[in-house]
Each structure stands twice: as C-alpha cells, then as structure tokens.
C-alpha cells in the first residue's frame, strides 16, 4: 500500500496588495505627485477663469464659466514692454533658435563620441578631457567673454549668435553621452565593417546611426528642454526684437501696466512650457531606454 502524503500548494507565496510596505510606497508616491500636480492644477484653472471670478479668492476651485480669452490674449495681444503682440513673436524666435541649435549640437557631438570611441587619434584623450572640463564650467563665468567675442564677430544680439552659444555649451555633455553609448555597442560590428572596407562615414551612417535612436532621443530631449527653457542666454545675447519666448514671458508676468491679469500670466506660462512637455511625453519611453542602454555608463 502506498501512503499518500498530503502536501500544500507549491510556489511563491502570493503578495498581499494592502501590505504595510505597499501602503507606505504608494502613499509617498501619491503625496509627491500631489505636490507637483497641485501648482499645475492652479495654473490651468486660473488660466480658464475671468478676473471677476479670480478676485473671489478660491484659487483651487474649477472655473464656473470657462473662458479661453486669457489664452488668446497671452498669445496675441499681451504687452511685453513697447510691443503688444503677446508670445507669438517670442515663440517663433525660440523655434528659430531651437531647431538649428539642436541639430548642429547633436550632429557634432555624435561625431565626436563616435570618433573618440572607434577612431582613436593622437591627443584624443586630451580632447575628451577638455570637453568634460567644459561641461562643468559655470555658464556665468563665460557670459562677458562671449559678449565680447560675438560683438567682434558682428552677430551680438542676433539669433545666429544665440544659436552658436547654445551649440557650444551643449556640446561637452552631449559628447559624453554619445561616447558612453557608443562604448556600449558591440566592437565586433565596427571591426567587421572595417574588414569589409567601410570607411568613417559609411560606418557612421549605416551602422552607428540606426543603432543609436535611443541616445539621440535622450540628446534631443535634453537639448530641447535646456534651450527652450533658457532665460539667461536669451536675455544676455539677444535684443527686444529677437527675445525668445521665456524672456517674453518674463516681461508679461512682470508688467506693471494696468491691472495684474493673473489668468493671462498663467496662460502665458503654460504656453511657454508646452513644447518641452509635448516632446517629453511623445518620446519619454525612448528617453528611459536610452539612459538604460548606456547613456550614463563609464
């Protein structure tokens, strides 16, 4: 006769959903989310209210009557000093600054990282050290020397001058990102391409670029966010007719002409921050993938 031994269920013990650990974890995440979302909520609801409703003082309440007039005024008719054309002019100035700055800085930095990893040349380590050193120099130290340099070149106060400034200051950290990413790629691919007779540009365009989409997304997000949100360089290296959107926003918010229109100020702030938010939400998954795939590896 065979004895049948009663055994219990096998496998890992199921985790309780409402354990003390989960309650604490999600509770902290909820508090942090509310901390960051509450100001955004106030901005959105205030931008959709009229001034009589704002004067009632309940900043957290949703609008009783939704109006988009503050948004229209912030974009088209709000005064920024002597001009009363809203953020529209600053928006197009920012676009003209952003597009070439992002494209040129990322192209040069990717070539730098590619060359530093796969095409060693005499003095490459010194060159890389100088670039890394440049990434940690405070921007404020270089403000006045760059003013003199751009003035002597005849492009001070122009959009071209600001594009050059953003390209230069973005290059060190982007070169580090690309160099660390290319180090993580299989070296055998590069060697095989060299054996097959591929040159510098063929390897870069046919092998490296197709494999580097995540790190390019990381670089784009970093540059778009940094350049679009920049205020310091914009106010120093441009003139009123070429001010970027952030400087225009500052002029609208700090205007002391007439009544302080908080709804217009909030709408202008949301319009200014819309571009980097859209870029991040559209490519956020690739951003995380790029970081995990080697963007911060040594």
C-alpha positions in Angstrom: 0.0 0.0 0.0 1.3 3.4 -0.9 0.9 6.2 1.6 -0.4 9.3 0.1 1.2 12.3 1.7 -0.9 15.4 1.8 1.1 18.4 0.5 0.1 22.1 0.4 0.2 24.4 -2.6 3.6 24.9 -4.1 5.3 28.1 -5.5 5.9 31.5 -4.1 3.6 32.9 -1.5 1.3 35.5 -3.0 2.0 39.0 -2.0 -0.7 41.0 -0.2 -1.9 44.0 -2.1 -2.5 46.1 1.0 0.7 45.3 2.8 2.3 48.0 5.0 5.1 48.3 2.5 2.8 48.9 -0.4 0.7 51.4 1.6 3.7 53.4 2.5 5.2 53.2 -1.0 2.1 54.3 -2.8 1.2 56.8 -0.1 4.6 58.6 -0.6 4.2 58.5 -4.4 0.7 60.0 -4.1 2.0 62.8 -1.9 4.9 63.6 -4.2 2.5 63.6 -7.2 0.1 65.9 -5.5 3.0 68.2 -4.5 4.0 68.6 -8.2 0.5 68.5 -9.7 -1.2 71.0 -7.4 0.6 74.1 -8.8 -0.2 72.8 -12.3 -3.8 72.5 -11.4 -3.9 76.1 -10.0 -2.3 77.3 -13.2 -4.7 75.6 -15.5 -7.9 76.5 -13.6 -6.7 80.1 -13.2 -6.0 80.5 -16.9 -9.6 79.4 -17.7 -11.2 82.0 -15.3 -12.2 85.6 -15.8 -10.8 88.2 -13.5 -14.0 88.7 -11.5 -14.0 85.0 -10.6 -10.3 85.1 -9.7 -10.9 88.0 -7.3 -13.2 85.8 -5.2 -10.0 84.2 -3.9 -10.6 80.5 -4.3 -7.6 79.5 -6.4 -8.2 75.7 -6.2 -11.9 75.8 -7.4 -12.5 74.9 -11.0 -13.9 77.7 -13.2 -17.6 78.4 -13.1 -17.5 79.8 -16.6 -14.7 78.6 -18.8 -13.1 81.2 -21.0 -10.2 81.0 -23.4 -9.8 84.7 -23.7 -6.7 84.8 -21.4 -5.0 82.2 -23.7 -5.8 84.3 -26.8 -4.5 87.5 -25.1 -1.3 85.8 -23.9 -0.6 84.6 -27.4 -1.6 87.6 -29.5 -2.1 90.8 -27.6 -0.4 90.8 -24.2 2.1 93.7 -23.8 5.8 93.0 -23.3 7.2 96.5 -23.0 6.5 98.6 -26.0 5.2 95.7 -28.1 1.8 94.2 -27.6 1.9 91.1 -29.8 1.9 88.6 -27.0 4.1 85.5 -27.0 3.7 84.8 -30.7 6.9 86.7 -31.8 8.9 85.1 -28.9 7.6 81.7 -29.9 8.9 81.9 -33.5 12.2 83.4 -32.2 12.5 80.4 -29.9 11.8 78.0 -32.8 14.5 79.7 -35.0 16.9 79.3 -32.1 15.9 75.8 -31.1 16.0 73.9 -34.4 19.5 74.7 -35.6 20.9 74.6 -32.1 19.6 71.1 -31.5 20.5 69.7 -34.9 24.0 71.2 -35.1 25.0 70.4 -31.5 23.7 66.8 -31.7 25.3 66.1 -35.0 28.7 67.4 -33.9 28.5 65.7 -30.5 27.5 62.3 -32.1 30.5 62.6 -34.5 32.8 63.5 -31.5 31.6 60.5 -29.5 31.9 58.1 -32.5 35.4 59.3 -33.3 36.6 59.1 -29.7 35.4 55.5 -29.3 36.2 53.9 -32.7 38.8 56.2 -34.4 41.5 56.9 -31.9 43.8 59.8 -32.9 46.7 61.5 -31.3 45.6 63.6 -28.4 42.0 62.1 -28.3 42.1 61.6 -24.6 43.3 65.2 -24.0 40.5 66.4 -26.3 37.9 64.4 -24.4 39.3 65.7 -21.0 38.9 69.3 -22.2 35.3 68.6 -23.3 34.4 67.1 -20.0 36.1 70.0 -18.2 34.0 72.4 -20.3 30.8 70.6 -19.2 31.4 71.7 -15.6 32.4 75.3 -16.1 29.6 77.6 -14.7 27.8 79.4 -17.6 28.0 82.7 -15.7 31.8 82.7 -15.9 31.7 82.8 -19.7 28.9 85.4 -20.2 31.1 88.5 -20.6 33.9 86.9 -22.7 31.2 85.6 -25.1 29.6 89.0 -25.3 32.9 90.4 -26.5 33.5 87.6 -28.9 30.1 87.8 -30.5 30.4 91.6 -30.7 33.7 91.3 -32.6 32.1 88.8 -34.9 29.3 91.2 -35.6 26.5 88.8 -34.5 25.8 90.1 -31.0 22.1 90.5 -30.4 21.2 88.2 -33.3 19.6 84.8 -33.3 22.7 83.4 -35.0 24.8 84.4 -32.1 22.5 82.7 -29.6 22.4 79.6 -31.8 26.2 79.4 -31.6 26.2 79.9 -27.8 23.7 77.1 -27.3 25.6 74.8 -29.7 28.9 75.4 -27.9 27.6 74.9 -24.4 25.6 71.8 -25.3 28.5 70.0 -27.0 30.5 68.8 -23.9 27.7 66.9 -22.1 26.3 65.6 -25.4 29.7 64.3 -26.4 30.0 62.5 -23.1 26.6 60.9 -23.6 27.3 59.7 -27.2 30.8 58.5 -26.3 29.5 56.4 -23.4 26.7 55.0 -25.6 29.0 54.0 -28.4 31.3 52.3 -26.0 28.4 50.0 -25.0 27.8 48.9 -28.7 29.5 45.6 -29.8 33.0 46.4 -31.0 32.8 43.4 -33.4 30.4 45.3 -35.6 32.9 48.1 -36.1 35.7 45.7 -36.8 33.7 43.7 -39.3 32.7 46.9 -41.1 36.4 47.9 -41.3 37.4 44.5 -42.7 34.6 44.9 -45.4 36.2 48.1 -46.4 33.7 50.6 -44.9 35.2 54.0 -44.1 34.5 56.6 -41.4 31.2 58.0 -42.9 29.9 54.7 -44.1 30.2 53.1 -40.6 28.7 56.2 -39.0 25.6 56.4 -41.3 24.9 52.7 -42.0 25.8 51.1 -38.6 26.1 53.6 -35.8 23.1 55.8 -36.6 20.5 53.0 -37.0 21.6 51.6 -33.6 21.6 54.9 -31.8 18.0 56.0 -31.8 17.6 55.9 -28.0 20.6 58.1 -27.3 19.6 60.5 -30.0 16.2 60.8 -28.3 17.9 61.4 -25.0 20.1 64.1 -26.5 17.0 65.8 -28.2 15.1 65.9 -25.0 18.0 67.3 -23.1 18.7 70.0 -25.7 15.1 70.9 -26.4 14.4 71.3 -22.7 17.5 73.2 -21.9 17.4 75.6 -24.9 13.6 76.2 -24.9 13.6 76.9 -21.1 16.7 79.1 -21.2 16.3 82.6 -19.9 19.9 83.7 -19.1 21.4 83.4 -22.5 18.3 84.7 -24.2 18.2 88.0 -22.2 22.0 88.5 -22.4 22.7 87.7 -26.1 19.6 89.0 -27.8 17.7 92.3 -28.3 14.0 93.0 -27.7 13.0 92.2 -31.3 14.8 88.8 -31.1 13.9 87.8 -27.5 13.0 84.1 -27.1 9.7 83.0 -25.5 11.0 82.8 -22.0 12.1 86.4 -22.0 8.8 87.5 -23.4 7.1 85.5 -20.6 9.1 87.3 -18.0 8.2 90.7 -19.5 4.4 89.8 -19.5 4.4 88.5 -15.9 6.4 91.4 -14.5 4.5 94.0 -16.4 3.1 96.7 -14.1 0.8 98.4 -16.6 -2.8 98.5 -15.5 -4.4 95.6 -13.7 -2.5 92.5 -12.8 -4.1 89.8 -15.0 -3.3 86.5 -13.3 -5.2 84.5 -15.8 -3.2 85.8 -18.7 0.0 85.2 -16.8 -0.9 81.6 -16.1 -1.9 81.0 -19.7 1.4 82.5 -20.9 3.3 80.3 -18.6 1.5 77.1 -19.8 2.0 78.1 -23.4 5.8 78.6 -22.8 6.2 75.2 -21.2 4.1 73.3 -23.7 6.8 72.5 -26.2 9.3 70.6 -23.9 6.3 68.8 -22.2 5.0 67.6 -25.6 8.5 66.5 -26.7 9.0 64.5 -23.5 5.5 62.8 -23.5 5.9 61.8 -27.1 9.4 60.3 -26.6 9.6 59.5 -22.9 9.8 55.8 -23.3 12.8 56.1 -25.7 14.4 58.5 -23.2 14.3 55.9 -20.4 15.5 53.3 -22.9 18.4 55.4 -24.0 19.5 56.1 -20.4 19.3 52.4 -19.5 21.2 51.4 -22.7 24.4 53.2 -21.8 23.9 57.0 -21.7 25.3 57.1 -18.2 27.8 54.3 -18.4 31.5 54.9 -18.0 
